[in-house]
Amino acid sequence: MPWAHIGRTVDARLGPRTVEVFLDAKLIKTHVRIERGRQTDMADYPPEKVAFFMATPAWCRRQAAQLGESVAELVSVLMEVNALYRLRQAQGVVRLADKHGQERLDAACRLPPGDHGGRPVPEDRPGDPGRRDRRRRRRGHADATIGARPPAWPATPLPHRRAGVVKTHLLEDSLRQLKLFGMLDTLEARLAQANGGQLGHVELLQLLCADEATRRDAAGLARRLKAAHFEQTATVEDFDFTFNPKIPAAVIRDLATLRFVDAGESVIFHGPVGVGKSMIAQALGHHACRRGHSVAFTKTSRLLADLAGGHADRSWQSRLTRWARPTMLILDDFAMRDFTLAQADDLYELITERGAKPAIFTANRQASDWYSLFPNPVVAESILDRIVNSAHHIHMDGRSYRPNNRPGAKPAPPT
């Protein structure tokens, strides 16, 4: 709230989007509501605080140039490296002119740091017991340095002061409020690179934005993989095509480009058990997740059981919508047994609800053998016409790979 009302009792009204502050039933301030943290407008600070925040590095350099060459040189050295943390030091040097005068400050900046410890030269006041000693030291220093050029200031970075830490904390709070956790995680390292002269302002912003984009991509991929409910982590590169050379490796690698997803086409893998149909289907699902697509993997029997449960508790429509939402739906072990009338109707509604979205089916039977599994030929034709005629049919033939997973079993040689 405004600084003039600090220490007074006020009333606050919390709304859904704003926070209103009242003093004696009069509205004095309105803020946008945030979940955590604090916020203060610049106009609410005391005048001296506003003046401090407005003292930017450019302002410090301009003021130092007006105070003298030595002051300008000192401020330039301070702001040359690690300007973010040395800003308050430069502000303090410039404001010493208000207390000690322009000439005395410029003279103090010409002295080496060791002679006065980096502090301004004290004034000589009558009755001051140290007045005589200070005059002697100044005369001795003047005699020793007549005609000599003042030594250069050390180029080593000055230690960070509390002001820089406070500013970093304010920046970190802002990043947390904006949920820019990728920037927050790498902020310290990126500022160190910038302070070391490795990054410019634009490069620093570009890298911070890239860090945030990388974090969001990784978090999004993790969410999509979790929502897909894959049974195993699989990739096309990990699949052993040499075990069953009859499996069309080139066709499957072409499917891994996911052009069929962009075209709204489906894929049907059919063949004997254990040849890797489910693994390839999940591998394509992983590729789709990495490309930013939403995927859902499930056994066909579990999907039909879930939709059947919706009829009992009147949540069928919401369950249908949930299964129709993902970009890619993978139905494993499709057409293993005969469908009931209710299951056929639910499957028809799901296929029509998804429209042109791609799907992957794995089955032990060819698509031509699916028609006899439906009790109603009309419903069967309506369902399979949409599935079969818009899908790539991949026959995966060969031996089952599962015997190789037996404890103590030796891998069988390729055929």
C-alpha positions in Angstrom: 0.0 0.0 0.0 1.2 3.7 -0.3 4.1 4.5 2.0 2.2 7.4 3.6 -0.2 5.0 5.3 2.5 2.7 6.8 1.7 2.0 10.5 -2.0 2.7 10.1 -4.8 0.1 10.3 -6.5 -0.7 7.0 -9.1 -3.0 5.8 -8.6 -5.4 2.9 -11.2 -7.0 0.7 -10.2 -10.1 -1.2 -12.0 -10.6 -4.5 -11.6 -13.4 -7.1 -9.2 -11.3 -9.2 -8.2 -8.3 -7.1 -7.3 -7.2 -3.6 -8.7 -3.8 -2.5 -7.3 -1.9 0.5 -9.5 0.6 2.4 -8.6 3.3 4.9 -11.5 4.8 6.9 -13.9 3.2 4.3 -12.0 4.9 1.5 -10.3 2.9 -1.3 -6.6 3.7 -1.3 -5.1 0.8 -3.3 -6.1 -2.0 -5.7 -3.8 -4.9 -6.6 -4.2 -7.8 -9.0 -4.5 -11.0 -6.9 -1.6 -13.4 -7.0 -1.3 -16.8 -5.4 2.0 -16.3 -3.6 4.6 -13.6 -3.0 4.2 -9.9 -2.6 4.0 -6.9 -5.0 4.5 -3.2 -4.6 4.0 -0.5 -7.2 6.8 2.0 -7.7 4.6 4.9 -6.8 3.9 3.4 -3.4 7.6 3.6 -2.3 8.9 6.6 -0.3 10.5 9.3 -2.5 14.0 8.3 -1.4 13.4 4.7 -2.4 12.1 5.7 -5.8 15.2 7.8 -6.3 17.3 4.8 -5.4 15.6 2.4 -7.8 15.9 5.0 -10.6 19.7 5.2 -10.1 20.5 2.8 -12.9 24.1 2.1 -14.2 23.7 4.7 -16.9 22.6 7.3 -14.4 25.7 6.5 -12.2 28.0 6.9 -15.1 26.5 10.3 -16.1 26.7 11.6 -12.5 30.2 10.4 -12.1 31.3 12.1 -15.3 30.0 15.4 -13.9 31.8 14.9 -10.5 35.3 14.5 -12.0 37.6 12.2 -14.0 38.7 10.2 -11.0 35.1 9.5 -9.9 34.2 8.6 -13.5 37.1 6.2 -13.7 36.3 4.5 -10.4 32.6 4.1 -11.3 33.5 2.8 -14.7 35.7 0.1 -13.1 33.0 -0.8 -10.7 30.4 -1.2 -13.5 32.8 -2.9 -15.9 32.3 -6.4 -14.4 29.4 -7.8 -12.4 27.4 -4.6 -12.8 24.3 -6.1 -11.2 25.9 -6.7 -7.9 28.1 -3.5 -7.9 25.3 -1.1 -8.7 24.8 -0.1 -5.0 28.5 0.5 -4.6 28.5 2.8 -7.5 25.4 4.6 -6.2 27.2 5.0 -2.8 30.3 6.5 -4.5 28.2 9.1 -6.4 26.2 10.1 -3.3 29.3 10.8 -1.3 29.5 14.1 -3.2 26.4 15.3 -1.3 28.2 14.8 2.0 31.8 15.6 1.3 31.6 17.8 -1.8 32.6 17.2 -5.4 36.3 18.2 -5.0 37.0 16.1 -1.9 35.3 13.1 -3.5 37.4 13.5 -6.7 40.5 13.8 -4.6 39.7 10.7 -2.6 39.1 8.7 -5.8 42.6 9.7 -7.0 44.2 8.1 -3.9 45.3 4.4 -3.9 42.9 2.2 -2.0 45.4 1.3 0.7 45.9 4.8 1.9 42.4 5.4 3.1 40.8 1.9 3.1 38.4 2.9 0.3 36.7 5.4 2.6 36.3 9.1 2.0 38.9 11.5 3.4 37.7 12.8 6.8 37.1 16.5 7.2 39.5 18.5 9.5 37.5 20.0 12.3 38.9 22.3 15.0 39.6 20.4 18.2 39.8 17.1 16.5 42.7 15.1 18.2 43.5 13.2 14.9 43.7 16.4 12.8 47.5 16.9 13.2 48.3 13.2 12.4 46.1 13.3 9.3 47.8 16.4 8.0 51.2 14.8 8.4 50.2 11.6 6.6 48.8 13.7 3.7 52.0 15.8 3.4 54.1 12.6 3.4 51.9 11.0 0.8 52.0 14.2 -1.4 55.8 14.3 -1.2 56.1 10.6 -2.2 53.7 10.9 -5.2 54.6 14.2 -6.7 55.0 13.7 -10.5 53.9 10.1 -10.2 50.8 8.7 -11.9 48.2 7.3 -9.5 48.3 3.5 -9.6 45.4 1.8 -11.4 42.6 0.3 -9.5 42.8 -3.5 -9.1 40.8 -5.3 -11.8 39.9 -8.2 -9.5 36.1 -8.4 -8.9 34.9 -6.9 -5.6 33.0 -9.2 -3.2 29.3 -9.4 -3.7 27.4 -7.2 -1.2 24.0 -7.7 0.3 22.3 -5.4 -2.2 23.1 -7.8 -5.1 21.7 -10.7 -3.1 18.5 -8.9 -2.4 18.0 -8.0 -6.0 18.6 -11.6 -7.0 16.0 -12.8 -4.5 13.5 -10.3 -5.9 14.2 -11.7 -9.4 13.8 -15.2 -8.2 10.5 -14.4 -6.5 9.3 -12.9 -9.8 10.3 -16.0 -11.7 8.5 -18.2 -9.2 5.4 -16.2 -9.5 5.5 -16.4 -13.2 6.3 -20.2 -12.9 9.5 -19.7 -15.0 11.2 -22.5 -13.2 13.6 -23.3 -16.1 15.0 -19.8 -15.9 15.1 -20.0 -12.1 17.2 -23.2 -12.1 19.9 -21.8 -14.4 19.8 -18.2 -13.3 22.8 -18.4 -11.1 25.0 -20.1 -13.8 23.8 -17.7 -16.6 24.5 -14.6 -14.4 28.0 -16.0 -13.7 28.6 -16.3 -17.4 27.3 -12.8 -18.0 29.4 -11.3 -15.2 32.5 -13.1 -16.6 32.0 -11.3 -19.9 30.9 -14.5 -21.8 27.4 -13.3 -22.6 25.9 -10.1 -23.7 22.4 -8.9 -22.7 20.6 -10.4 -25.7 22.5 -13.6 -25.4 21.7 -13.9 -21.7 18.0 -13.4 -22.4 18.1 -15.9 -25.3 19.8 -18.6 -23.1 17.4 -18.0 -20.3 14.4 -18.4 -22.6 16.0 -21.5 -24.1 16.4 -23.0 -20.7 12.8 -22.3 -19.9 11.7 -23.8 -23.2 13.8 -26.9 -22.6 12.3 -27.4 -19.1 8.8 -27.0 -20.4 9.4 -29.5 -23.2 10.8 -32.0 -20.7 8.0 -31.5 -18.3 5.4 -31.8 -21.1 7.0 -35.0 -22.4 7.0 -36.5 -18.9 3.3 -35.6 -18.5 2.4 -37.1 -21.9 4.3 -40.3 -21.1 2.6 -40.6 -17.8 -0.9 -40.0 -19.2 -0.2 -42.6 -22.0 0.1 -45.5 -19.5 2.6 -47.5 -21.6 3.4 -50.9 -20.3 7.1 -50.5 -21.2 9.6 -48.0 -22.5 10.3 -48.9 -26.1 11.8 -47.3 -29.1 12.0 -48.5 -32.7 15.8 -48.3 -32.5 15.8 -50.8 -29.6 13.8 -53.4 -31.5 15.7 -56.4 -32.7 14.7 -56.8 -36.4 17.4 -59.5 -36.9 15.5 -62.0 -34.7 12.6 -62.2 -37.2 13.9 -61.0 -40.6 10.4 -61.4 -42.1 9.2 -58.3 -40.2 9.3 -55.4 -42.6 11.9 -53.2 -40.8 11.9 -50.5 -43.6 8.1 -50.0 -43.4 8.2 -49.7 -39.6 11.0 -47.2 -39.7 9.0 -45.2 -42.2 6.1 -45.3 -39.8 8.4 -43.9 -37.1 8.5 -40.6 -39.1 4.8 -40.2 -38.0 3.7 -39.0 -41.3 0.6 -41.2 -40.9 -0.3 -39.1 -37.8 -0.3 -35.9 -39.7 -2.4 -37.6 -42.5 -4.9 -38.9 -40.0 -4.2 -42.5 -40.9 -4.2 -45.6 -38.7 -2.0 -48.7 -38.4 -2.9 -52.3 -37.9 -0.2 -54.8 -36.8 -1.3 -58.4 -37.1 0.5 -61.7 -36.7 1.3 -64.5 -34.2 1.9 -63.9 -30.5 5.3 -62.8 -29.2 6.7 -61.2 -32.4 6.7 -57.7 -31.0 3.4 -56.1 -32.2 2.7 -54.4 -28.8 6.3 -53.2 -28.5 6.3 -51.6 -31.9 3.0 -50.0 -31.2 4.3 -48.5 -27.9 7.5 -47.4 -29.6 5.5 -45.4 -32.2 3.5 -44.0 -29.2 6.7 -42.9 -27.6 7.8 -41.2 -30.8 4.4 -39.4 -30.9 4.8 -38.2 -27.3 8.2 -36.8 -28.1 6.7 -34.9 -31.0 4.1 -33.3 -28.7 1.1 -35.5 -29.4 -1.1 -36.9 -26.7 -1.3 -40.7 -26.6 -3.4 -43.3 -24.8 -2.4 -47.0 -24.7 -4.8 -49.7 -23.4 -5.9 -53.2 -23.8 -9.1 -53.4 -25.9 -10.8 -55.4 -23.2 -10.1 -52.7 -20.5 -11.4 -49.9 -22.7 -14.6 -51.8 -23.3 -14.9 -52.6 -19.6 -14.4 -48.9 -18.7 -17.1 -47.8 -21.2 -19.5 -50.4 -19.8 -18.9 -49.1 -16.3 -20.1 -45.7 -17.5 -23.5 -47.1 -18.3 -23.8 -48.2 -14.7 -22.9 -44.9 -13.0 -24.1 -42.5 -15.8 -20.6 -41.4 -16.6 -20.5 -43.0 -20.1 -20.4 -39.7 -22.0 -17.4 -38.3 -20.0 -15.6 -41.6 -20.3 -16.2 -41.6 -24.1 -14.9 -38.1 -24.3 -11.8 -39.0 -22.3 -10.9 -41.9 -24.7 -11.7 -39.8 -27.8 -9.5 -36.8 -26.7 -5.9 -38.1 -27.3 -4.4 -37.6 -30.7 -3.3 -41.2 -30.9 -5.2 -44.2 -29.4 -3.4 -47.6 -29.2 -5.7 -50.6 -28.8 -3.7 -53.6 -27.9 -5.0 -57.2 -28.4 -7.9 -56.1 -30.6 -10.4 -58.7 -31.9 -9.3 -61.5 -29.5 -12.9 -62.7 -28.8 -16.4 -62.0 -30.0 -18.0 -58.6 -29.2 -21.3 -58.3 -27.4 -24.0 -56.0 -28.7 -23.2 -53.4 -26.0 -19.5 -53.6 -26.7 -20.0 -53.2 -30.5 -22.2 -50.2 -29.9 -19.6 -48.6 -27.6 -16.8 -49.3 -30.1 -18.9 -47.7 -32.9 -19.5 -44.6 -30.8 -15.8 -44.3 -29.9 -14.7 -44.7 -33.6 -17.1 -42.1 -34.8 -16.4 -39.7 -31.9 -12.6 -39.8 -32.7 -13.3 -39.0 -36.4 -10.1 -38.8 -38.4 -7.7 -39.1 -35.5 -5.1 -41.9 -36.0 -5.2 -45.1 -34.0 -3.0 -48.2 -33.8 -4.4 -51.7 -33.5 -2.5 -54.9 -32.6 -4.3 -58.2 -33.3 -3.5 -61.9 -33.8 -6.1 -62.0 -36.7 -6.1 -60.3 -40.0 -8.7 -57.6 -40.5 -10.7 -59.7 -42.9 -11.4 -62.1 -40.0 -12.8 -59.4 -37.7 -16.3 -59.2 -39.3 -17.5 -62.5 -37.9 -16.7 -61.3 -34.3 -19.6 -58.7 -34.4 -23.1 -59.8 -33.6 -24.6 -57.2 -35.9 -23.3 -57.2 -39.5 -24.4 -53.6 -40.1 -22.5 -52.3 -37.0 -19.5 -54.4 -38.0 -19.5 -52.9 -41.5 -19.8 -49.3 -40.1 -16.9 -49.8 -37.6 -14.5 -51.8 -39.8 -15.1 -49.6 -42.9 -13.7 -46.6 -40.9 -10.8 -48.6 -39.4 -9.7 -51.0 -42.2 -9.9 -48.7 -45.2 -7.9 -45.9 -43.6 -5.1 -47.9 -42.1 -1.6 -49.3 -43.0 -1.8 -53.1 -42.6 1.6 -54.5 -41.4 1.9 -58.3 -41.1 4.5 -59.3 -38.5 5.4 -63.0 -38.9 8.0 -65.0 -37.1 8.9 -66.8 -33.9 7.9 -65.6 -30.4 10.6 -63.7 -28.7 9.3 -64.5 -25.2 11.1 -67.8 -24.7 14.3 -65.8 -24.6 13.1 -64.1 -21.5 12.9 -67.3 -19.5 15.3 -67.4 -16.5 18.6 -68.9 -17.6 17.5 -69.2 -21.2 20.1 -68.5 -24.0 19.0 -66.2 -26.8 17.9 -68.1 -29.8 19.9 -67.4 -33.0 18.3 -65.4 -35.8 16.6 -67.4 -38.5 
